[in-house]
């Protein structure tokens, strides 16, 4: 995998580049739709490619390990062939999902023992077998196994958690470097920089990750309840240390405003369930502002969903029709909202890239945030 830096904004740390993988190029900044169980909910691969213009999607190790299981994925030839997606895939290690299980998991030096949310069966994730599982899934970009401490952790807990994550990271690297891809294409391992909201821990984590010399780096453990300004401060702390010639991935973030602000701080890659999850609840992000399509004001609004026509659904359907579908609990409504919101997010990062190249990113960012965050 290769990252080529093409341009940097003169008034911020925003940058754009190209990430080259064996499954195709990724133009950064990029938003990655979340396909937790091997599919982006309610969206076909053809729609992702041809209409939404997604360049890379995510899968989740925890969910894919439980269903359909690595045996099925291996026999299929990896997730790309199993779900008919021929572009790059990144897999989250499952750490966040495992640690979200609360009383259903136990953390030890070896790894995490947990019970499946599906049937209660008992399983063990270690840094080593999580690398093996992701090799079998066949992701182009593999995430290290880390502990995800609660966002408001006390310093002592956060410090101990980070030290465990660093020991696990070294084990991930050792296992990854001693194994080979299974399906004939290159795979990359990204460390995850943790440290909660403590500057010294974030610096320590970033320096440790950089010393391991990987092809890219992720920033985890943010957007979990802290103030937005604190999140931006932590991103800035980490990005001052991460190398300029490697991609930076901010995990699980976020709102359109979060994404644009993080781009201005030098982040290249994003993922979040927000566009699809909020879409299934009737919230639309548009170029004019945010719409709650359930509101009565849209009942007789026969204008198209977004005047910018970001997707075929914007041109084919009206706000009134979409409101009817959502109010009637018709599954097509969920599909339309998901496709539109993902199209908006991919449009947003394409526009950011365009304005970085044109040299007016900060001015564009400030006016765009005001426009797309207003309630309609």
N, C-alpha and C positions, 0 to 999 in steps of 0.2 A: 504494500500500500504506500502511496506517495501523496503528500500534501504540497501543493504549489500555491504560494501566496502571490496574489495578483495585484492587489491594491490595498492601501491603508488610507483611512480618512485623516485629513490634516487637523481636524478640530476635535477628534475623539480617538479612542482606541479601536474603533470599528475597522474591520478588514474583510476582504472577500478573497476567495481562492477556489481551488479545485482539488477534491479528494479523489484519487484514482484507485479503484479496486478492480478485482477480476470480474466483477459483475457490472461494471460500468462506472462512469464518473459521477461525482456528486458536487454540484456547485454550491459553495457556501457563501453566506449563512444559509442554513437549511433547517426546515422543520420536518420531523420524522413522525408520520402517523403511527399510533400505537396499535399493534396487532397482537394482543396479549396471547391468545390461544391459537395463533396461526392465521388469524383473519382480523382485519380492521372491521369492527362491528358494523354489519349492515351494508358493507361496501364491497363490490366486486374488484378483483385485481385489475380488470380492464378499465374500470372507472378511475381507480387510483392512478393508473399510468396515463390514460388518454385524456381524462378530463381534469382531475385534481392535480395531475402532473407531479406526483410524488416521485422522488428519486431514490428513497430508501425508506424501509419500514422497520418496525421493531417486532420482536417476539419475546416471550418471557419464559425463562428457564424453568421456574417453579411450575407454571401451568402446563407447559409442554411436556415436562418430565412426568407429570401425573396423568395427563391426557394429551395426545394419544399414547405417549411413552416413547422412549428412545428406540425401542426395537422396531416399532412401526416406522419411525422417521428414517432410521438407517436403511430399512428395506426399501423405502420409497426413494432413497438416494439423497436424503436431506430435505430440509424444510422448503427450499426453493422449488424442488420438483413436487413436493407434497401439496403445496398451496398455489402452484402455478405462478410464482413471482420470480422473474428472471433478473431483477435488479438487486442491489445490495440489501442485506439484512443485518441489523444489530440485535443482539440478545442481551437483555438485562439478566444479571446472574441469578435473580430470584431472591436476593438478600432482603430487599424491601418487603416482599410478600411474606417471606418466612418470619421476619421480625414483627410483622403486623399481626401475626397469629396470637400474640400475647401469651396466655396461659397454655396454649397448645404447642409451645416450643421451649427448648432448654439449650442455653448457650454454654459450650465448654471450649477448652483450648483446641480440641480436635475439630470441632465444627458445631453444627446445630442439629439437634434431634427435634423433629416436629411431627405433628399429626396432620394428615391430609384434611383439608376442609371439605373434601368430597365424601370420603367414607370413613375417616378417622384412622386410617392405617398409618403405621409408624415408619418414618424415613429419617435418613441422615444425610445432610449436606456438609461436605468438607471442601476446603479450597481445591483439593485434588479432584474429587469426583465432579465438582461443578465445572471445572475445566473440561473434563472428559465428556460431560453431558452436552456442553456447548459445542464441542468438536462434533459430536454426533448430530446435534441439531443442524449444524452446518452454517452458522452465522459467519458473515464476513468480518464483523467486529464483535469481539467477545469481551464481556465485562468481568472484572475481578470480583471475587466474593468478599463482601465487606459486612461489618456490623452497621446497622442503621440506627443510631441512638435517637431517642426522642428529641424533638427540636428544642425543647426547653430544659435540656439536661444540665445538671450542676457540673461545674468544672471538673471535679474529681471523676465523675462517671464518664464524662466526655474524653478525658485524658486516657483512662484505662481502656475505653472502647477503641480509641484511635490506635493505641499500642497493639491491641489485639488485631485490628484491621491491618496494621502494617506487617505483623507477623504472618497473617493469612495471605497478604499480598505477595510476600516473598515466596511463600509456598505455591501460590498460583503461578508465579513467574517460572519457578523451577519446574513444575508439572507441565506448563504450557510449552516451555522450551525443550522439554524432553520428549514431546509427542509431535505427531505430524497430522496435518489435515486429512480427512477421510475421503474427500470427494474431488480432489485434484485442483483445488484453487486455494489461494492464500487466505489465511485468517490472521487477524491482529488482536492483541490483548490490550485493553485500556485499563490502567489503574483508576480507582475512584478516590478522589481527595475528600476526606471527611474532616471533622474537627468542630462541628456545631458552629456556634457564633463567636468562637474564641480565636482572636487574631493569631496568637502564638501557635495554637494547635493547627490552624489552617496552614500557616507557614511551614511548620514542621512536616505536615502531611504532604504538601506540595513538593518540598525539597526531597523527601524520601522517594516520592513517585518519580520525580525527574531523574534521580540517581539510578533508577532501574532502566532508564533509556528505552521507553516503549514508543510505539508509532502514533499514539494519541493519548489524551488524558481526559478524564471526566471529573466534574465537580458534583458531588452528591450531598444529600442532607440539608438542602435549602428548600425554600417554599414549603416549610412544614410548620408554619405558625408564627415565624418571626416577622417583624416589620419589614416592608419592602426595602427601606433604606439600609437596614442591617444586611439583608441579602445582597444588595448591590455592593456594600462595603466588603463583604467576604469574597465576592467574585473578583473585585479589584485586587484584594490582597493576594489571592491565588494566581491570577493572571499575570501579576508582576513577576512571578517565579516560573510559571510554565513557559516552555520554549516558544519562540515566535514561529518556528518552522514546523509545528505540529498542531493538529486540530484540537480544539477545546470543546467539550460537550457538557452542557449544563442539564442535568437530569431532572425530568419532571416539571419543567417550567415552560409555559405558564400562561398568563393572560397576554393579549397582544401588547399591552404596555410593558409588561415584564420582559417580553422577548426583545422589543426594540431597545429598551434600556440596557439589557444584557449584551446585545450586539454592540452598543456603543462602548461597552467595557471590554470588548475583544472576544466574545463567545462566538463560536462557529456553528454549533449543532444544538438542536433542541428537540425534546419530545414532551408530550403531555396528553392526557386523556380529555382535557377540557373541551376541545372542539366537538368531539363526538358525544361525550357524556352530557354536556350542557345542551347540545343539539337535541338529544333524545328527550330532553325536558322542555323543549320549545324555545330555547334561547339561541338567537342568531347573531353572529358577528358580521357586520356588513361594512362596506366602505363609507356609509353615511352615519353609522352608529350601531348601538346594541338594541335588538328587538326582542321583546317577549311576545312571541307569536300567539300566545294564548289570550292576550288582552283583547277586549271587545273592540278596541279602536281599529283592529285589522279585519273585522268581520266582513266589511264591504269594501275593502281596499283591493282593487283588482290590478294594481300595479305589480310589476315583477319583483321578485324577492330582493334583488340587488340591482340597481340601475347600471352598475359596472359590468354586469353579465360575466361574472367570474367562472361560472359553470353552466352547463346545459340546463340544470334545474332552475337557475335564475331566469332564463329566457322562456322556459316551458311552463312554469307555474307561477301563479299569483300569490300574494300574501293571504288573500281571502281563502283560496283553495287550500293552501298549506295549513292555515288555522283550522279549517274544517277537518282536515285529516288528523291533526294532533288532538283536537277536541273529541274526535270519534275513535281515538285509540287505534287508528289505522296504521299498520306497519310502514306503509309507503311514506307517511309523514316523517317517521324516524330516519328513513333512508335519505329523504330529501334534505333534512336538516343536517345530517352528518356529512353528506357530500358537499353541501354549500359551505359549512364551517371549515372543513378541511381545505376546500378550494381557497377560502379567504386566507387561512394561515399560510398556505403555500404562495399565494399572491403577495402577502405581506413581506415574506422573506425575499422574494424575487425583487420586489420594489426596493427593499433595503439594499440589496446587492447593487441594483441599478444606480441608486443615489450615492453609494460609496464610490462606484466607478466614476460617476459624474462630478464628485467632489462637493456635493451639497447635502450630505447625509444628515447632519445635525439639524439644519433648518427644516428639512423634510420630516425628520423624526418628530420634532416638536409639534408641527402642525398636524401630522397624522395622528399622534396620540390624542390630541384634543378632539379630533373628528371621530375616530373609531371607538372612543370610550364613552361618548355621550349617549344617554338613554333616549330612545325615540318613542 
